[in-house]
Amino acid sequence: MTIYNRRSFIKTSFTAGVAVSFVNPAVSFANIKNDTGEASTVSITTGEDRADMVFRALKPFSEQIKKSIGSKRVVLKPNNVLIYVPLACTHVDTLEGILEFLKSINKINNVIIAESPASGPAFEGFENYGYYKLLSAYPVKLVNLDTEAFENMYVIDEKDFRPHLVRVSRIIIDPNSYVVSIARMKTHNTVVASLSLKNIVFGSPIKDIGFTLYNEDIRFSPKAQVSKPGSVSYKRFLHGSGFHAVNYNMAMLARKLHPALAVIDGYEGMEGNGPTLGTAIRHKVCVAGCDWLSADRVGVELMGVDFTKIGYLNHCWQMGLGNADLNSIKIIGERIEDHKLSYRLPDNYDRQISWMTPKS
């Protein structure tokens, strides 16, 4: 696998005094292990039933997942980017398959389904997508992350390269949460492809529905608070006014904002101008793994997308946040080559990959 070198990444990403400490830059990706000490393994299943596909994809990890959950709360994070576009969002049958799996390993009694949609109220999305029917079958709760506790993190913007405040869900960042990313396999109009990490990083910043907003100087003066009715979405700050910044911001936040378990539903993916304006592509695959980067790497391969062009995932790989080397990822179940499709890329793909050229 040939990727741009680390020096180029540093030149591209660090400017105007913004810096970060890397995980060991000389890390051997073939030796990366997940949080439980297991080598990177990714499961691929196919079929005609979403719930069954997910259940079978997770089954090989039963003991590993049960051990990792322990006494933690299980947080199922769907990818409901919009509350009225079903093709863009997590299907209820996918959630049902995961809940059945958790039931099978006796980890069903402390589970929430939590979301902060990019647009619209979370509970309206839950209703639109049929999630309420799960409440009568499983002891699970629905949670709107926008109304829960938050913590402050910071991102950069290409306009000024100053730290910009973002409020992120404390539920997602809580070490006592076992976070499951339930993503849809989609192309993306900003970062090429949207899979398990994208779901967590962009789903964690909240929409502040209160009355306290902040002007641009809040980072330097607490007196800069201003009271105005309305709301602000901290998700938009992650875009950073450019393709360099959005990929950088995602990788930096991924150090704390990442799933413990990745489930990628490719039964019906989205190609073209995703994550909301693309078209359906019938793929009938499901990907699961406890190393989210390995799972995303396999998902990208199944989509026929060039992994080297996806900035945030390459950044994460170089930072040692997971394994993206196909030669050292153990694939169980179906073979990649038997189910690989070529997803149509977004219309602005050539502009998106400008992140590969260091900013002058």
Backbone torsions as a table, in degrees:
resi	resn	phi	psi	omega
1	MET	NA	123.1	178.5
2	THR	-103.4	121.5	176.8
3	ILE	-128.6	162.6	-179.5
4	TYR	-60.6	151.9	-173.0
5	ASN	-80.9	164.7	-173.8
6	ARG	-64.2	-34.8	179.9
7	ARG	-62.3	-40.9	177.9
8	SER	-63.7	-38.7	179.5
9	PHE	-63.0	-44.9	179.9
10	ILE	-63.1	-43.0	179.4
11	LYS	-64.1	-37.1	-179.7
12	THR	-69.2	-41.0	-166.0
13	SER	-98.1	-27.1	-173.5
14	PHE	-103.5	120.1	176.8
15	THR	-159.5	163.7	176.7
16	ALA	50.9	36.5	172.6
17	GLY	82.5	2.7	177.8
18	VAL	-85.0	124.8	-176.1
19	ALA	-140.2	166.5	178.9
20	VAL	-154.1	151.5	176.8
21	SER	-89.1	125.1	180.0
22	PHE	-81.1	149.2	161.8
23	VAL	-66.2	158.7	-176.8
24	ASN	-38.0	110.5	-176.2
25	PRO	-69.3	-15.1	-178.9
26	ALA	-98.6	18.4	-176.1
27	VAL	-57.5	141.7	175.4
28	SER	-91.0	109.4	-173.7
29	PHE	-67.0	-24.8	178.6
30	ALA	-66.8	-19.9	-177.0
31	ASN	-104.9	4.4	-179.7
32	ILE	-64.7	136.0	176.7
33	LYS	-124.5	158.1	-179.9
34	ASN	-82.7	-172.3	-173.6
35	ASP	-62.3	-23.2	-179.6
36	THR	-95.9	4.0	178.6
37	GLY	86.2	5.6	179.6
38	GLU	-86.5	147.9	175.3
39	ALA	-66.9	156.6	-176.8
40	SER	-63.2	122.1	178.0
41	THR	-133.2	136.6	179.4
42	VAL	-128.5	135.7	-179.9
43	SER	-104.3	136.9	175.7
44	ILE	-123.5	127.0	174.5
45	THR	-126.9	160.1	175.6
46	THR	-134.6	166.0	177.9
47	GLY	160.1	-170.3	-177.2
48	GLU	-108.6	-3.0	-175.2
49	ASP	-128.2	115.8	-176.9
50	ARG	-56.4	-50.9	-176.3
51	ALA	-60.1	-42.8	179.8
52	ASP	-66.5	-41.4	178.9
53	MET	-59.7	-44.3	-179.4
54	VAL	-66.1	-45.5	-179.8
55	PHE	-56.7	-47.3	-178.9
56	ARG	-67.6	-33.6	179.4
57	ALA	-67.4	-33.7	-177.7
58	LEU	-85.0	-25.2	-172.8
59	LYS	-53.0	-42.2	-179.9
60	PRO	-61.9	-18.5	-178.0
61	PHE	-100.5	14.1	-171.8
62	SER	-51.6	-55.6	-176.9
63	GLU	-66.6	-39.5	180.0
64	GLN	-63.1	-46.4	-179.4
65	ILE	-67.7	-43.3	179.6
66	LYS	-58.9	-43.0	178.9
67	LYS	-65.9	-42.1	-177.9
68	SER	-67.4	-37.3	179.3
69	ILE	-66.6	-48.0	-179.4
70	GLY	52.6	-121.3	178.9
71	SER	-100.2	11.4	-177.2
72	LYS	-74.0	156.6	170.6
73	ARG	-77.4	135.8	177.7
74	VAL	-91.7	123.8	-179.4
75	VAL	-110.6	109.2	176.2
76	LEU	-89.5	114.9	-176.5
77	LYS	-106.9	98.5	176.1
78	PRO	-72.1	170.8	-179.7
79	ASN	-111.5	71.7	-179.7
80	ASN	-96.9	73.0	-175.9
81	VAL	-60.3	-39.6	173.9
82	LEU	-127.1	154.5	-175.2
83	ILE	-94.2	2.8	-176.1
84	TYR	-135.8	17.6	177.7
85	VAL	-126.2	89.2	-175.2
86	PRO	-55.7	-37.8	-178.2
87	LEU	-61.8	-25.2	-177.7
88	ALA	-86.8	-6.6	-165.5
89	CYS	-125.0	169.5	-176.9
90	THR	-72.2	127.4	-178.0
91	HIS	-76.2	142.9	-178.9
92	VAL	-61.0	-32.9	179.8
93	ASP	-65.2	-32.1	176.9
94	THR	-64.7	-44.6	176.4
95	LEU	-61.2	-40.4	-179.8
96	GLU	-61.8	-40.9	178.2
97	GLY	-61.7	-39.3	179.1
98	ILE	-69.0	-41.8	178.8
99	LEU	-63.7	-38.3	176.6
100	GLU	-65.0	-38.3	177.5
101	PHE	-64.8	-46.6	179.1
102	LEU	-60.5	-37.1	176.3
103	LYS	-62.6	-38.5	-177.8
104	SER	-68.2	-22.6	178.7
105	ILE	-108.9	15.7	176.8
106	ASN	59.6	42.5	177.9
107	LYS	-128.5	41.3	-173.4
108	ILE	-102.7	-6.5	-169.5
109	ASN	-93.3	0.0	177.9
110	ASN	-141.3	66.2	-172.6
111	VAL	-127.0	136.0	171.9
112	ILE	-127.2	152.0	169.8
113	ILE	-108.1	115.1	-170.0
114	ALA	-126.8	136.4	-177.7
115	GLU	-152.0	151.9	168.0
116	SER	-130.8	92.8	-177.4
117	PRO	-62.4	155.2	176.0
118	ALA	-65.9	-32.1	-179.7
119	SER	-142.3	127.7	175.2
120	GLY	97.1	164.5	-179.7
121	PRO	-73.1	140.1	-177.9
122	ALA	-59.7	-44.0	-175.1
123	PHE	-69.0	-28.3	174.9
124	GLU	-67.7	-39.2	175.7
125	GLY	-65.1	-42.3	177.6
126	PHE	-56.7	-41.6	-179.7
127	GLU	-69.3	-44.9	-178.7
128	ASN	-59.3	-34.6	-174.9
129	TYR	-98.8	9.7	171.6
130	GLY	78.5	20.6	-177.0
131	TYR	-70.4	-24.9	-175.7
132	TYR	-62.7	-25.2	179.9
133	LYS	-66.8	-20.8	179.2
134	LEU	-69.9	-26.4	-175.5
135	LEU	-66.6	-28.3	180.0
136	SER	-84.6	-14.2	-177.6
137	ALA	-104.9	-22.2	-176.5
138	TYR	-138.8	151.0	178.0
139	PRO	-80.4	64.7	-174.9
140	VAL	-118.7	150.6	178.9
141	LYS	-116.2	148.4	174.5
142	LEU	-98.3	134.9	-174.8
143	VAL	-132.0	133.6	173.1
144	ASN	-94.2	108.9	-176.7
145	LEU	-63.2	-23.4	-178.5
146	ASP	-67.2	-19.9	-178.1
147	THR	-107.2	6.6	-179.6
148	GLU	-100.9	177.6	-178.6
149	ALA	-64.9	154.6	-178.4
150	PHE	-137.6	166.0	172.4
151	GLU	-129.5	160.0	-177.7
152	ASN	-94.8	134.4	170.8
153	MET	-133.3	176.1	-174.8
154	TYR	-136.4	146.2	176.4
155	VAL	-131.5	171.4	178.8
156	ILE	-109.1	163.7	176.7
157	ASP	-131.9	136.4	-176.9
158	GLU	-67.7	-15.5	-180.0
159	LYS	-72.8	-31.4	-176.6
160	ASP	-138.5	-12.7	-177.9
161	PHE	50.8	41.4	173.0
162	ARG	-110.2	157.3	177.7
163	PRO	-69.4	131.4	178.6
164	HIS	-116.1	130.7	-177.0
165	LEU	-69.1	135.0	168.4
166	VAL	-132.4	138.5	176.4
167	ARG	-96.6	123.9	-177.4
168	VAL	-118.2	151.6	-176.2
169	SER	-61.8	128.3	176.4
170	ARG	-69.8	-28.6	178.5
171	ILE	-61.0	-42.8	-178.6
172	ILE	-70.6	-37.1	-174.6
173	ILE	-86.5	-11.4	-177.5
174	ASP	-62.8	125.8	178.6
175	PRO	-63.6	-16.4	177.7
176	ASN	-92.2	10.4	173.5
177	SER	-103.3	131.4	171.5
178	TYR	-99.4	102.3	-169.7
179	VAL	-92.1	125.0	177.2
180	VAL	-109.9	117.9	176.4
181	SER	-87.8	121.4	-178.8
182	ILE	-113.2	89.3	-170.2
183	ALA	-99.4	161.3	172.1
184	ARG	-104.6	141.9	-179.9
185	MET	-76.6	110.4	-173.1
186	LYS	-142.9	147.2	164.6
187	THR	-78.4	166.2	-171.8
188	HIS	-143.7	141.3	-175.2
189	ASN	-83.0	4.5	177.7
190	THR	-127.3	-39.5	-175.7
191	VAL	-125.4	27.2	173.6
192	VAL	73.3	-53.1	-176.8
193	ALA	-142.5	143.5	179.8
194	SER	-118.0	118.8	-178.5
195	LEU	-135.7	-140.3	-170.4
196	SER	-70.2	-41.9	-178.4
197	LEU	-68.7	-43.8	-179.9
198	LYS	-55.6	-39.6	179.2
199	ASN	-59.4	-40.4	-177.6
200	ILE	-78.3	-46.8	-174.9
201	VAL	-65.3	-41.0	179.9
202	PHE	-87.7	-17.1	177.7
203	GLY	-85.9	-18.9	-176.7
204	SER	-77.5	-40.4	175.5
205	PRO	-62.5	134.0	-173.1
206	ILE	-90.4	167.6	166.2
207	LYS	-99.6	114.9	-177.8
208	ASP	-78.3	108.6	-176.2
209	ILE	-97.9	12.2	177.7
210	GLY	-85.7	-155.9	-173.7
211	PHE	-114.1	-4.5	-178.5
212	THR	-98.4	113.7	175.6
213	LEU	-110.0	168.4	-176.2
214	TYR	-127.8	140.9	173.9
215	ASN	-87.7	-177.7	-172.6
216	GLU	-65.7	-15.4	-175.6
217	ASP	-98.5	6.6	-177.2
218	ILE	-60.5	-26.2	-178.8
219	ARG	-67.2	-21.1	-174.9
220	PHE	-116.5	-14.1	-178.2
221	SER	-146.6	111.5	178.3
222	PRO	-58.5	-22.5	-179.9
223	LYS	-72.5	-5.2	-177.7
224	ALA	-79.7	1.3	176.6
225	GLN	-64.5	139.8	176.5
226	VAL	-132.3	141.6	-179.5
227	SER	-97.7	118.6	178.1
228	LYS	-142.4	138.9	174.3
229	PRO	-69.2	144.8	179.4
230	GLY	136.7	-158.5	-178.8
231	SER	-148.7	162.4	176.2
232	VAL	-138.7	137.9	176.4
233	SER	-101.0	118.8	178.9
234	TYR	-76.7	-9.3	178.1
235	LYS	-63.2	-37.0	-174.2
236	ARG	-66.0	-24.3	-179.8
237	PHE	-68.4	-22.8	-179.6
238	LEU	-66.1	-25.6	-179.0
239	HIS	-66.4	-27.7	171.3
240	GLY	60.0	21.3	176.3
241	SER	61.9	27.1	177.5
242	GLY	172.5	162.9	-176.6
243	PHE	-72.1	-29.1	175.3
244	HIS	-65.6	-48.8	-174.5
245	ALA	-66.9	-42.0	-176.4
246	VAL	-63.7	-39.9	178.2
247	ASN	-68.8	-39.8	177.1
248	TYR	-63.2	-49.4	-177.7
249	ASN	-59.6	-42.3	-179.6
250	MET	-62.1	-42.2	-179.8
251	ALA	-67.1	-40.8	-179.9
252	MET	-65.8	-43.1	179.4
253	LEU	-69.2	-26.6	-177.4
254	ALA	-63.3	-19.8	178.1
255	ARG	-61.1	-29.8	177.4
256	LYS	-115.1	-28.5	-176.4
257	LEU	-104.1	87.4	177.7
258	HIS	-151.0	156.5	-177.9
259	PRO	-80.7	154.8	170.6
260	ALA	-83.2	-24.4	-179.5
261	LEU	-142.9	132.3	-179.6
262	ALA	-108.8	128.0	172.7
263	VAL	-125.5	120.6	-177.1
264	ILE	-118.6	113.6	-178.7
265	ASP	-88.6	111.0	176.7
266	GLY	-113.3	22.3	177.7
267	TYR	-57.1	-48.5	172.7
268	GLU	-133.9	103.0	-178.7
269	GLY	-87.1	-178.5	175.5
270	MET	-123.8	130.3	177.6
271	GLU	-119.7	167.2	-179.8
272	GLY	83.7	-134.4	-172.0
273	ASN	-85.6	58.3	173.4
274	GLY	-71.1	170.0	15.1
275	PRO	-92.7	1.7	-177.0
276	THR	-127.8	-22.6	-173.9
277	LEU	-111.1	13.7	179.4
278	GLY	-81.6	-175.5	-179.7
279	THR	-119.1	158.5	-175.6
280	ALA	-72.2	144.7	171.8
281	ILE	-135.4	118.1	-176.8
282	ARG	-77.4	114.8	-173.4
283	HIS	-119.0	-37.7	175.7
284	LYS	59.7	44.8	175.2
285	VAL	-127.6	158.6	172.8
286	CYS	-138.9	138.4	-179.1
287	VAL	-122.4	137.0	177.8
288	ALA	-144.8	148.1	177.8
289	GLY	-174.6	155.5	179.4
290	CYS	-89.0	-8.5	168.7
291	ASP	-105.4	102.6	-173.3
292	TRP	-60.0	-34.6	-179.1
293	LEU	-69.4	-39.3	175.9
294	SER	-63.0	-41.0	179.0
295	ALA	-64.0	-44.4	178.1
296	ASP	-64.0	-37.1	179.1
297	ARG	-62.2	-44.1	178.8
298	VAL	-67.3	-39.9	177.7
299	GLY	-60.1	-43.6	178.6
300	VAL	-61.1	-40.5	-179.8
301	GLU	-65.3	-41.3	178.5
302	LEU	-63.2	-29.3	179.6
303	MET	-80.6	-8.0	-178.3
304	GLY	71.4	24.7	-179.1
305	VAL	-98.5	141.1	179.5
306	ASP	-71.1	110.1	-177.3
307	PHE	-59.1	-34.2	-176.4
308	THR	-65.4	-13.3	-179.1
309	LYS	-94.4	-1.2	-178.2
310	ILE	-99.2	102.6	-169.9
311	GLY	-60.6	-52.2	-172.7
312	TYR	-64.2	-35.7	178.8
313	LEU	-71.4	-37.1	175.8
314	ASN	-66.4	-40.2	175.9
315	HIS	-58.1	-47.2	-179.1
316	CYS	-61.6	-38.8	178.8
317	TRP	-63.7	-47.1	-179.1
318	GLN	-66.4	-24.0	177.8
319	MET	-85.1	-3.4	177.8
320	GLY	77.2	28.1	-177.4
321	LEU	-85.7	-3.6	-179.4
322	GLY	173.0	-175.0	-176.4
323	ASN	-109.7	122.9	177.7
324	ALA	-119.9	16.1	179.2
325	ASP	-92.2	107.9	-177.7
326	LEU	-57.3	-29.9	-178.6
327	ASN	-69.3	-16.8	-179.6
328	SER	-120.0	16.4	173.9
329	ILE	-103.6	125.6	178.1
330	LYS	-83.3	120.0	179.1
331	ILE	-99.1	126.8	176.4
332	ILE	-118.9	153.5	-176.8
333	GLY	89.5	-128.1	-178.6
334	GLU	-76.3	159.7	177.8
335	ARG	-92.5	142.5	179.0
336	ILE	-56.0	-48.3	-173.0
337	GLU	-63.4	-21.0	-179.6
338	ASP	-82.9	-12.3	-173.9
339	HIS	-135.7	21.4	-178.6
340	LYS	-82.4	129.5	175.0
341	LEU	-118.5	170.4	176.0
342	SER	-113.4	97.9	178.3
343	TYR	-69.1	136.1	175.6
344	ARG	-66.8	132.3	-175.4
345	LEU	-82.9	160.7	178.3
346	PRO	-62.3	154.4	-179.4
347	ASP	-61.0	-28.8	-177.2
348	ASN	-98.3	22.2	-176.2
349	TYR	-53.4	-44.0	-177.9
350	ASP	-61.9	-32.2	176.6
351	ARG	-75.6	-36.6	-178.6
352	GLN	-59.7	-38.7	-175.0
353	ILE	-80.1	10.4	174.1
354	SER	-63.6	-17.8	177.8
355	TRP	-59.5	-21.8	-177.6
356	MET	-74.0	-17.3	178.7
357	THR	-100.1	117.5	-178.1
358	PRO	-56.4	139.5	176.8
359	LYS	-71.6	137.1	-179.2
360	SER	-81.5	NA	NA
